[in-house]
Amino acid sequence: MAASERSIDQEVDMSSSFLQKFRLYETRSSFYMVGRDKNRTFWRVLKLDRTEPTELNIYEDSTAYTEAECFETLRRIHEGNRSSGGLKFVTTCYGIIGFIRFLGPYYMLIITKRRKLGEICGHTVYGVAKSKIITIPHASVLSNVAFTKDEKRYKRLLCTVDLTKDFFFSYSYHIMHSLQRNLSNNVERHTYYESMFVWNEYLTRRIRNNAKDCMWTVALVYGFFKQVKLEVSEKNFRLTLIARRSRHYAGTRYLKRGVNEKGRVANDVETEQIVFEDAQDGNPVRISSVVQNRGSIPLFWSQETSRLNIKPDIILSAKDPNFEATRLHFENLARRYGNPIIILNLIKTREKRPRETILRAEFANAIRFINKGLSKEDRLRPLHWDLHKHSRKKGTNVLAILGRLATYALNLTGIFYCQLSLDPRADGFQNKNPSTLENNNGECSTYDLPSKDETASNVAVESCNESKDAKEDKQKEATMLQKGVLRTNCIDCLDRTNVAQYAYGLVAFGRQLHALGLREATTIDLDNPLAEDLMGIYETMGDTLALQYGGSAAHNKIFCERRGQWKATTQSQELFRTLQRYYSNAYMDAEKQDAINLFLGYFLPQPDKPALWELGSDQHYNAARFLANSVPENSRSTMKRSLSESSIISESSTAGLGAVARHGLAEKDEEGKGLSDSAPEISTSETAKIAASLSAPSPTLEEIGLEEILENDCFCYGDQCTCSAFDMDWVSSSGNSCEDESYGRSTVVRSFETIPESTKIESEICVIESCSSDNRKRDEVTVEEEVISGIPLPQGYVRWVMDGDGHFW
């Protein structure tokens, strides 16, 4: 049967029912949402009852109408309601965000204007340009509750979540999943709403439970999306950078720290870098992607928001002596990405007073404890490197060192690469050879890179009899999957982390362009214009993510120095961003956290119960609950913990991190419903030969030129790690840097229990002995006169900002 002769039902089934444009009508008793597909092939109708003051009743018409049939249906509705005013047009919209109720009626959130952000495999990605909130019940049936102060305040609070900033969606592409996962398995539309990256999961829950499918709603992802068109060797390609922020344990900087009982961490962001060539008529498209992750240190720790202290104390808890929550976190990472999990920890190795070092030591203890229960293949691979210390050393090229670390990580995980062919029946490209991504059981399969013993030269010898054209053809058709992930963290997972993620992205970028056949070399020099283009995009992403979580743009000292920006300008910019972040954290974050909890459904308003704003901040609201728990006398330290998501939806499916599952520590998680981004290995010698040109064998840390760091810093790998020891050799200095909190003061850890006497005495002695030398060092690094935009600042004010001590007047 020709395509033009297909019936409406066949066309609907073929296009997967992607409604993309809607018109909302109303009568006194009902709302009618009329939606159509992109090609104006079919029309559908959704009815919302307006007669119930506090209930949401949704009726979906299963009929697929033609345009004429839909017009006739609307005419009949108008005639039937003529006595009460008939059918009235309300607005054009582009999808339903969801439904929410506070104390009175239900409200509907819709997208009234969209903007195109880019395309992935021919599927368009949009941002929300304008949204609207509509009261469902008719005004004549609303109760008095709908007009109370609390109801109006909840509504205003919800509206502070700006959907026009950093929210994006796609009708036909699962933007909440990585490219590798999307091409590796089919995900049901009801299921993908349960992804940790879909922020309106709670808002769409009612309509998804009532309607047969999700064609009426859009799945909103929060984070960052940027696509640019670049050129290399007169060949055009597109670079896309996506950051997906997790909705679990989501919130603001000081109100969401560390991990919760479910293993969810604060500021959990998945970053995906996609590169694909421009489509040529009739030719398949080569595409590559690589995924990395950032997230707060997975321990129970916190910092209390303070209007008097620009850098609050770090408070560590002994709540979890067996690191159960930490284990759950890494189990979840292994389910999502496979093994190995490489941990790049960038926090400080030495401080005048123990602050970051406390978390560093405890994190190392946790990793070592977890690794004892894992097989050698599944063990976590920690790399502890003090970016702050090395960035302050003259002549040290931090980006070059991070590049070597990225090379080491990428040799272990690899990148994703495949070919896609244009499917004329669908909206976009389809995997040219899906069998290469699925085995006989329908599971995602993985091809091995050459082993340590199978060097690139050995592979070349084996394939020397093949012609150059044959090898190029095989490389074009080869499919490679990423196995495992690099997880990067500092304290805030903003500033230092973003620098490290750029370095990783640059190394991956070189391999991606080589895989696409756009460059001969697999590396890109830092001075290459392509590196400059990529740095600009990562810098924009870092600013966006920092504004979301920290309240200001990121500290980009290393990027500024790389561009040759004037030092005084950089210092002024860093000072301004520090003050902006301080103000946001101290005065704005509490309300912002309340709005996030309301939007995500973590707080449900109830009559005769305290209102959300009466409970105080997230952290203080739950502090008593955690402090009330019994704590062992010899525990390391304690803290007030951040709020865990008490109303979070229950997840499904279980899995484990290697042998950990055998210990009964598997967590339920929605990600386990689908296939992980990496899965059982299926290796062929032919694929290994092709892969040799895309990745070198996995060398040891010494082999990639990191011997000097191994001697001078704490680099942990496998069982060899000494960074858990409390190092009191205070040789680092504070001051302006690229770190997360550039101008803060170092503070002694605050605890509700005593620090061991030996540690306390040693710490106090070291602080006293370092005072005079520290003052001399500060004099050396202080600028002659602190300025902002050319205006001199009082030295008292500068000391207050830099150290948190004294007064600014």
C-alpha positions in Angstrom: 0.0 0.0 0.0 1.4 3.4 -0.9 2.0 5.9 1.8 -0.6 8.2 0.3 -3.2 5.5 0.5 -2.7 4.6 4.2 -5.7 5.0 6.5 -5.7 7.5 9.3 -5.2 4.8 12.0 -2.2 3.4 10.1 -0.7 6.9 9.8 -1.2 7.5 13.5 0.5 4.3 14.4 3.3 4.9 12.0 4.2 8.4 13.4 4.0 7.3 17.0 1.3 9.9 17.7 3.4 13.0 18.2 1.1 15.9 18.7 2.9 19.2 18.4 0.4 22.0 18.2 -2.8 22.5 20.2 -5.7 24.9 20.5 -7.6 25.3 23.8 -11.3 26.0 23.8 -13.7 26.4 26.7 -17.4 26.2 27.6 -19.0 26.9 31.0 -18.7 23.2 31.9 -15.5 22.0 30.0 -12.2 22.7 28.5 -11.5 21.1 25.1 -7.9 20.7 24.0 -7.5 19.9 20.2 -4.1 18.7 19.1 -2.6 17.8 15.7 0.6 16.2 14.5 3.4 18.1 12.7 2.2 17.0 9.2 -1.5 17.8 9.9 -2.3 14.1 9.4 -4.7 13.6 12.3 -6.4 15.6 15.1 -7.3 14.4 18.6 -9.5 15.9 21.3 -9.1 16.0 25.1 -11.8 17.1 27.5 -11.4 18.6 31.0 -14.4 18.8 33.3 -14.9 22.3 34.9 -17.8 21.5 37.2 -15.8 20.0 40.1 -14.2 22.6 42.4 -11.4 20.3 43.7 -11.2 17.3 41.4 -9.5 16.7 38.1 -11.5 14.7 35.6 -9.9 14.1 32.2 -11.6 12.4 29.2 -9.6 11.4 26.2 -11.4 10.9 22.8 -9.6 7.9 21.2 -10.8 8.9 17.7 -8.3 10.2 15.2 -10.1 12.9 13.3 -9.4 14.5 9.9 -9.3 18.3 9.9 -12.8 18.5 8.5 -14.1 16.0 11.1 -12.5 17.9 13.9 -14.0 21.2 12.8 -17.4 19.6 12.6 -17.0 18.2 16.1 -16.2 21.6 17.5 -19.2 23.1 15.7 -21.5 20.6 17.4 -20.0 21.3 20.8 -20.7 25.0 20.2 -24.3 24.4 19.2 -24.9 22.2 22.2 -23.6 24.9 24.6 -25.1 27.9 22.9 -27.4 28.6 25.8 -24.5 29.0 28.2 -22.3 31.1 25.9 -21.1 28.4 23.4 -17.6 27.4 22.6 -14.9 30.0 23.0 -11.3 30.0 21.9 -8.8 30.5 24.7 -5.2 30.2 23.4 -2.9 28.3 21.1 -0.4 26.2 22.9 2.4 23.7 22.3 1.9 21.1 25.0 0.7 20.6 28.6 3.4 20.9 31.3 1.1 19.3 33.9 -1.6 19.8 36.5 -1.2 20.9 40.2 -3.4 21.6 43.2 -2.6 23.4 46.4 -5.5 23.8 48.8 -8.3 24.6 46.3 -8.8 24.0 42.6 -6.6 22.3 40.0 -4.5 24.4 37.7 -3.2 23.5 34.3 0.3 24.7 33.1 0.7 25.0 29.3 3.4 26.2 26.9 2.1 29.1 24.9 5.3 29.9 23.0 8.3 27.8 22.1 11.7 28.5 20.5 13.9 26.1 18.5 17.2 25.2 20.2 18.6 22.7 17.7 18.2 19.2 16.3 19.4 15.7 17.2 19.2 13.1 14.5 16.6 15.2 12.7 14.4 15.6 15.8 13.8 19.2 16.9 14.6 20.3 20.4 12.7 23.3 21.8 12.9 25.6 24.7 10.0 27.1 26.6 9.6 30.7 25.5 6.3 31.5 27.4 4.0 29.6 29.6 0.6 30.1 31.3 -1.2 28.8 34.3 -5.0 28.3 33.9 -7.6 27.5 36.6 -9.5 24.4 35.7 -12.9 24.9 37.5 -15.3 27.6 36.2 -15.4 30.7 38.4 -19.0 29.9 39.4 -18.1 26.7 41.2 -14.9 27.8 42.9 -14.9 27.6 46.7 -13.7 30.3 49.1 -10.4 28.4 49.5 -9.4 29.5 46.0 -9.3 33.1 47.1 -7.4 32.7 50.4 -4.0 34.3 51.0 -2.3 30.9 51.3 -3.7 29.7 48.0 -2.6 32.9 46.2 0.9 32.7 47.8 1.3 29.1 46.7 0.4 30.1 43.2 2.9 33.0 43.3 5.6 30.7 44.6 5.0 28.2 41.8 5.3 31.0 39.3 8.8 31.9 40.6 10.0 28.7 38.8 10.9 30.4 35.5 10.1 27.8 32.9 11.5 30.1 30.2 15.0 29.6 31.5 16.9 26.4 30.9 13.9 24.1 30.4 13.8 22.2 27.1 11.9 19.3 25.4 11.3 17.4 22.2 8.2 15.8 20.9 9.9 12.9 19.1 13.3 12.5 20.7 13.8 11.3 24.3 15.9 14.2 25.3 16.0 13.0 28.9 18.1 10.0 27.8 21.6 9.9 26.2 22.0 9.2 22.5 23.5 5.8 23.2 20.5 4.8 25.3 18.0 6.1 22.8 19.6 4.1 20.0 20.2 1.0 22.1 16.6 0.2 23.2 13.0 1.4 22.9 11.6 3.1 25.9 7.8 3.3 26.4 6.5 6.9 26.6 4.9 6.3 30.0 8.2 4.9 31.3 10.5 7.7 30.2 8.6 10.3 32.2 10.0 8.4 35.3 13.5 9.4 34.3 15.5 11.2 37.0 15.9 14.1 34.5 12.2 14.8 33.8 11.2 17.6 36.0 7.5 17.6 35.4 7.1 13.9 36.3 4.9 14.8 39.3 2.9 17.4 37.4 2.0 15.0 34.6 1.2 12.0 36.8 -2.5 12.5 36.8 -3.0 12.9 33.1 -0.6 10.0 32.4 -2.7 7.8 34.7 -5.9 8.8 32.9 -4.8 9.0 29.3 -3.7 6.1 27.2 -0.5 7.8 26.1 1.6 10.9 26.7 0.8 12.7 23.4 -0.7 15.7 25.3 2.2 16.5 27.6 5.9 17.3 27.0 8.7 15.9 29.2 10.7 18.9 30.5 14.4 18.6 31.1 16.2 21.2 33.2 19.8 22.1 32.7 21.5 23.4 29.6 21.3 22.9 25.8 23.5 24.5 23.2 24.1 23.5 19.6 26.6 25.2 17.3 27.7 24.7 13.7 31.4 24.4 13.2 33.8 23.7 10.3 37.0 21.7 10.0 38.8 21.1 6.8 35.9 22.7 4.9 33.5 20.1 6.3 30.6 21.2 8.4 29.5 19.5 11.5 27.3 20.2 14.6 28.4 20.2 18.2 25.8 19.8 20.9 26.3 20.1 24.6 23.5 19.0 26.9 23.4 19.1 30.7 20.6 17.3 32.4 20.0 18.2 36.1 18.5 15.4 38.2 15.1 16.1 39.9 16.1 13.9 42.8 17.5 15.7 45.8 17.3 18.9 43.8 17.8 22.4 45.3 20.1 25.2 46.1 23.7 25.3 47.2 23.6 25.3 51.0 20.2 23.7 51.4 21.2 20.6 49.3 24.5 19.1 50.1 26.0 15.6 50.0 23.8 12.5 49.7 20.4 11.4 51.0 19.3 7.9 52.3 18.4 6.8 48.8 21.9 7.5 47.4 20.8 10.6 45.6 23.3 13.4 45.6 22.9 17.2 45.3 23.7 19.0 42.1 23.6 15.7 40.1 24.1 16.7 36.5 24.7 14.4 33.4 26.6 16.1 30.6 26.5 14.8 27.1 28.6 16.0 24.2 27.3 15.0 20.8 29.0 15.5 17.4 27.5 14.7 14.1 28.1 15.7 10.5 25.6 17.5 8.3 23.3 15.2 6.5 24.0 14.6 2.8 21.1 13.6 0.6 20.6 9.9 0.7 23.8 9.2 2.7 23.9 7.9 6.3 25.0 10.2 9.0 27.9 9.5 11.4 27.3 10.5 15.0 29.2 10.3 18.2 28.5 11.1 21.8 30.3 10.9 25.2 28.7 11.3 28.7 30.2 12.5 31.9 28.7 13.1 35.3 29.1 15.6 38.2 27.5 15.4 41.7 28.1 16.4 45.3 30.4 14.3 47.4 28.2 11.3 48.4 28.5 11.6 52.1 26.2 13.0 54.8 27.5 16.6 55.1 26.1 20.1 55.1 26.7 23.8 55.4 24.4 26.1 57.2 23.3 29.2 55.4 24.6 32.3 57.2 24.2 36.0 56.6 27.2 36.7 58.7 29.7 34.2 57.3 30.5 34.2 53.6 31.9 30.7 53.9 30.0 28.6 56.4 31.5 25.6 58.3 31.4 22.2 56.7 29.7 19.8 59.0 30.3 16.0 58.5 28.0 13.4 60.0 28.6 9.9 61.4 25.1 9.0 60.4 26.2 6.3 57.9 29.3 4.5 59.3 29.0 1.7 56.7 28.6 4.1 53.8 25.3 2.5 52.7 24.1 5.7 51.0 27.4 6.1 49.2 27.2 2.6 48.0 23.7 3.1 46.7 24.8 6.1 44.8 27.6 4.2 43.0 25.2 1.3 42.3 22.9 3.7 40.6 25.8 5.1 38.5 26.8 1.5 37.5 23.2 0.7 36.4 23.1 3.9 34.3 26.5 3.8 32.7 28.1 0.4 33.4 31.7 0.0 34.7 34.2 1.3 35.4 33.2 4.3 37.5 36.1 6.7 37.5 36.0 9.3 40.3 37.9 12.6 39.8 37.9 14.3 43.2 39.3 17.9 42.9 39.0 19.1 46.5 42.0 20.3 48.5 44.7 18.1 49.9 46.0 20.6 52.5 44.5 23.5 54.4 45.6 25.7 57.3 42.5 24.4 59.1 40.7 21.1 58.2 37.8 21.9 56.0 37.6 20.3 52.6 40.3 17.9 53.7 37.8 16.3 56.1 35.5 15.4 53.3 38.4 14.3 51.2 39.6 11.9 53.9 36.2 10.5 54.5 35.4 10.1 50.8 38.6 8.1 50.4 37.6 5.9 53.3 34.2 5.4 51.8 35.6 4.4 48.4 38.1 2.0 50.0 35.3 0.4 52.2 33.0 -0.1 49.2 35.8 -1.5 47.0 36.4 -4.3 49.5 33.1 -5.9 48.5 33.6 -5.6 44.8 35.4 -7.6 42.2 38.6 -6.1 40.7 36.8 -5.3 37.5 33.9 -3.5 39.2 36.0 -1.5 41.7 35.6 2.2 41.8 38.7 4.0 40.4 39.4 7.2 42.4 41.7 10.0 41.3 42.2 12.6 44.0 43.9 15.7 42.6 44.0 19.2 44.2 43.2 21.5 41.3 43.3 24.6 43.5 46.9 23.9 44.7 48.2 23.2 41.2 46.4 26.2 39.6 48.3 28.5 42.0 51.7 27.1 40.9 53.5 29.3 38.4 54.2 27.5 35.1 51.7 24.8 35.8 49.4 24.0 32.9 46.3 22.8 34.7 44.4 22.1 31.5 47.2 20.0 30.1 47.3 17.8 33.3 43.6 17.4 33.3 43.8 16.5 29.7 46.1 13.6 30.6 43.7 12.5 33.2 40.9 12.7 30.7 42.9 10.5 28.3 43.3 7.9 31.0 39.5 7.9 31.7 38.5 7.8 28.1 40.8 4.9 27.4 38.8 3.0 30.0 35.3 4.1 29.0 35.5 4.8 25.2 33.0 6.9 23.3 29.8 6.1 21.5 29.8 6.1 17.7 27.5 4.8 15.1 25.8 5.5 11.7 22.3 6.7 11.2 20.1 6.5 8.0 17.2 8.8 7.3 13.9 7.0 7.8 11.3 8.7 5.5 8.5 7.3 7.7 9.7 8.9 10.9 10.6 12.3 12.1 14.4 12.0 12.0 17.2 9.5 11.5 17.1 5.9 12.6 20.0 3.6 13.6 21.3 2.1 10.4 22.3 -1.2 12.0 20.3 -1.7 15.2 21.5 -5.2 15.5 25.0 -3.9 16.3 23.5 -2.4 19.5 21.4 -5.3 20.6 22.2 -9.0 21.1 19.8 -11.9 20.7 18.2 -11.2 24.0 17.4 -7.6 23.0 20.0 -6.3 25.4 22.4 -3.5 24.7 25.8 -5.0 23.7 29.2 -3.5 23.9 32.3 -3.8 21.8 35.7 -3.9 23.5 38.5 -1.6 22.8 41.9 -3.2 22.4 43.3 -4.6 25.7 46.5 -3.5 27.3 48.4 -6.3 25.6 46.7 -5.7 22.2 48.4 -2.5 21.2 47.4 -0.3 18.2 50.6 -1.5 16.4 49.7 -5.1 16.9 46.2 -4.5 15.4 47.8 -2.7 12.5 50.0 -5.7 11.7 47.0 -8.0 11.8 45.1 -5.8 9.3 48.0 -4.9 7.0 46.6 -7.0 4.2 43.4 -5.0 4.0 43.3 -2.1 1.6 43.0 1.5 2.9 39.5 1.9 1.4 38.3 -1.3 3.1 39.5 -0.2 6.4 37.9 3.2 6.0 34.6 1.5 5.1 34.8 -0.7 8.1 35.5 2.2 10.4 32.5 4.1 9.0 30.2 1.1 9.7 31.7 0.2 13.1 29.5 0.8 16.2 31.2 1.6 19.5 29.5 2.0 22.9 30.7 3.9 26.0 31.3 1.6 29.0 31.4 3.4 32.3 31.6 7.1 33.2 33.9 9.7 34.7 32.3 11.3 37.8 33.8 14.7 38.7 33.3 16.6 41.9 34.7 19.5 44.0 32.9 21.1 46.9 30.1 22.8 45.0 30.6 20.8 41.7 30.5 24.1 39.9 33.7 26.0 39.2 36.6 23.5 39.4 34.4 20.7 38.2 33.5 22.7 35.1 37.2 23.2 34.2 37.8 19.5 34.5 34.7 18.6 32.5 36.0 20.9 29.7 39.3 19.2 29.7 37.6 15.8 29.4 35.3 17.1 26.7 38.2 18.4 24.7 40.0 15.0 24.7 36.7 13.4 23.7 36.1 16.0 21.0 39.3 15.0 19.3 38.3 11.4 19.3 34.8 12.1 18.1 36.0 14.2 15.1 38.5 11.4 14.2 35.7 8.8 14.4 33.6 10.9 12.1 36.5 11.0 9.6 36.8 14.8 10.0 40.3 14.8 11.3 43.3 12.5 11.0 44.6 13.2 14.5 42.7 12.0 17.6 43.9 15.0 19.8 43.1 18.7 19.7 45.8 21.2 20.9 44.7 23.8 23.4 45.6 26.5 21.0 43.5 25.1 18.2 40.4 27.3 17.3 38.2 24.2 17.9 39.4 24.1 21.5 38.5 27.8 21.9 35.0 27.2 20.5 34.5 24.3 22.9 35.8 26.2 25.9 33.3 29.0 25.2 30.4 26.5 25.2 31.6 24.8 28.4 32.1 28.2 30.0 28.5 29.1 29.2 27.3 25.8 30.5 29.2 26.3 33.7 27.7 29.8 34.2 24.2 28.4 33.6 24.6 25.5 36.1 26.2 27.7 38.7 23.3 30.2 38.5 20.8 27.3 39.0 22.5 25.9 42.0 24.8 28.6 43.4 23.1 31.8 42.5 25.9 33.4 40.4 27.8 32.7 37.3 30.8 30.3 37.7 34.3 31.4 38.7 36.2 31.1 35.4 39.7 32.2 36.4 41.4 29.5 34.4 39.3 30.2 31.3 40.0 33.9 31.6 43.7 33.3 32.0 43.7 31.0 29.0 42.1 33.8 26.9 44.7 36.3 28.2 42.1 38.5 30.0 43.6 41.3 32.1 44.3 40.1 35.6 42.6 43.0 37.4 39.5 42.5 35.3 39.4 38.9 36.2 39.8 39.7 39.9 37.0 42.2 39.8 34.7 39.7 38.0 35.5 37.0 40.6 34.8 39.4 43.5 31.5 40.4 42.1 30.4 36.8 41.5 31.4 35.9 45.0 29.3 38.6 46.5 26.4 37.8 44.2 26.6 34.1 45.2 26.7 35.1 48.9 23.7 37.3 48.6 21.7 34.7 46.7 22.6 32.0 49.2 21.8 34.1 52.2 18.7 35.9 51.1 17.1 34.1 48.1 17.7 30.4 48.4 15.1 29.6 51.0 12.2 30.7 48.8 13.8 29.2 45.7 14.1 25.9 47.5 10.4 26.1 48.5 9.4 26.7 44.9 11.4 23.7 43.7 9.9 21.4 46.4 6.4 22.6 45.3 7.1 22.1 41.6 8.5 18.7 42.0 5.8 17.5 44.4 8.1 17.0 47.3 5.9 19.2 49.5 2.1 18.7 49.2 0.0 21.5 50.8 -2.8 20.3 53.1 -5.5 22.1 54.9 -5.0 22.5 58.7 -1.3 21.8 58.3 1.6 24.2 58.4 2.3 26.1 55.2 5.5 25.5 53.3 6.9 28.9 54.3 6.1 28.3 58.0 8.5 25.3 58.1 11.7 27.3 57.6 14.4 26.2 55.2 14.9 22.6 54.0 17.9 22.1 56.2 16.6 23.5 59.4 13.2 21.9 59.0 14.8 18.4 59.2 17.7 19.1 61.4 16.0 18.1 64.6 15.0 14.7 63.1 18.6 13.8 62.4 20.1 15.2 65.6 17.5 13.2 67.5 19.0 9.9 66.2 21.5 8.2 68.5 25.1 8.7 67.4 28.0 6.4 68.5 30.4 8.0 71.0 33.4 7.4 68.9 31.9 8.6 65.6 34.0 10.8 63.3 31.8 13.9 63.5 28.2 14.9 63.2 26.1 17.4 61.3 22.7 18.9 60.5 21.7 17.1 57.4 19.8 18.5 54.4 16.3 17.5 53.7 15.8 14.1 52.0 12.8 13.7 49.7 10.2 12.3 52.0 7.5 12.5 49.4 9.6 11.2 46.5 7.8 8.6 44.4 8.8 5.0 44.9 11.0 3.7 42.2 11.0 0.3 40.6 13.4 -2.4 39.5 16.6 -3.5 41.3 20.1 -3.9 40.3 23.6 -3.9 41.8 27.1 -2.6 41.5 28.9 -5.8 40.7 29.1 -8.0 43.8 27.4 -5.4 46.0 24.0 -6.7 45.0 24.8 -10.0 46.7 25.0 -8.1 50.0 21.4 -7.0 49.6 22.1 -3.3 49.1 20.4 -2.8 45.8 18.2 0.2 45.5 14.9 0.5 43.6 15.3 2.9 40.7 13.3 3.8 37.7 16.5 3.7 35.5 16.6 0.0 36.0 13.4 -0.5 34.0 15.2 0.1 30.8 18.6 -1.0 29.6 21.7 0.7 31.0 23.8 2.8 28.8 26.4 0.1 28.9 25.9 -3.6 29.1 27.5 -7.1 28.6 30.6 -7.2 26.4 30.5 -8.7 22.9 33.9 -8.4 21.3 34.9 -9.3 17.8 38.4 -9.1 16.4 37.2 -7.1 13.4 35.6 -4.5 15.6 38.7 -4.3 17.8 40.8 -3.5 14.7 38.5 -0.7 13.8 38.3 0.6 17.3 42.1 0.7 17.5 42.1 3.9 15.5 39.6 5.5 17.8 41.2 4.8 21.2 44.7 3.8 22.4 45.2 0.9 24.8 44.5 1.7 28.4 47.9 2.7 29.9 48.8 3.1 33.6 48.8 6.5 35.2 52.6 6.6 34.9 52.5 5.8 31.2 50.4 8.9 30.5 53.0 11.2 32.1 51.6 11.7 35.6 54.6 10.5 37.6 55.3 14.0 38.9 51.8 14.3 40.3 52.0 10.9 41.9 55.1 12.1 43.7 53.7 15.5 44.8 50.0 14.9 45.3 47.7 12.2 46.5 46.7 10.1 43.5 44.6 7.1 44.5 44.1 4.1 42.4 42.8 0.7 43.4 44.0 -0.3 46.9 46.8 2.2 46.9 45.6 5.3 48.7 47.0 7.4 51.5 44.8 10.4 51.4 42.5 9.2 54.2 45.2 10.1 56.6 44.7 13.5 58.3 47.5 15.5 56.7 48.5 18.4 58.9 51.4 19.7 56.8 49.7 23.0 56.0 51.6 24.3 53.0 48.8 25.6 50.8 47.7 29.2 51.0 44.3 30.8 50.6 43.2 33.7 48.4 42.0 34.4 45.0 41.7 31.2 42.9 39.5 29.4 40.5 38.0 27.3 43.2 34.3 27.3 44.0 34.4 29.8 46.9 37.3 32.0 45.9 37.1 34.7 48.6 35.9 32.7 51.5 37.8 32.1 54.8 39.0 28.8 56.0 37.1 27.6 59.0 37.5 24.9 61.6 35.0 22.0 61.2 32.1 22.5 63.5 30.6 19.5 65.1 28.1 18.5 67.8 30.7 16.2 69.1 34.4 16.7 70.0 37.1 16.2 67.5 39.6 13.7 68.8 42.0 15.5 71.1 45.2 14.5 69.3 43.8 15.9 66.0 42.6 19.1 67.7 45.9 19.9 69.4 47.9 19.2 66.2 45.5 21.4 64.2 45.8 24.3 66.7 49.6 24.1 66.8 49.8 24.1 63.0 47.5 27.1 62.7 49.5 29.1 65.2 52.8 28.2 63.5 51.5 29.1 60.1 50.2 32.6 61.0 53.3 34.6 60.4 54.3 32.9 57.2 50.7 33.1 56.0 50.6 36.8 56.5 53.8 37.2 54.5 52.4 35.0 51.8 49.2 37.0 51.7 51.1 40.3 51.3 52.9 38.8 48.3 49.7 37.7 46.5 47.6 40.8 47.4 47.0 43.2 44.5 48.3 46.7 45.2 44.8 48.2 45.2 41.5 46.3 45.0 39.2 47.8 42.4 35.8 47.1 40.9 35.4 48.8 37.5 38.1 51.3 38.5 36.7 52.3 41.9 39.1 51.7 44.9 37.6 49.7 47.7 38.3 50.2 51.4 40.8 47.6 52.7 38.4 46.7 55.5 35.8 45.8 53.0 38.3 43.7 51.0 39.4 41.9 54.2 35.7 41.2 55.0 35.1 39.7 51.6 38.4 37.8 51.4 38.5 36.4 54.9 35.0 36.8 56.4 36.6 38.6 59.4 36.0 42.0 60.8 33.7 44.7 59.4 33.5 46.2 56.0 33.1 49.8 57.2 
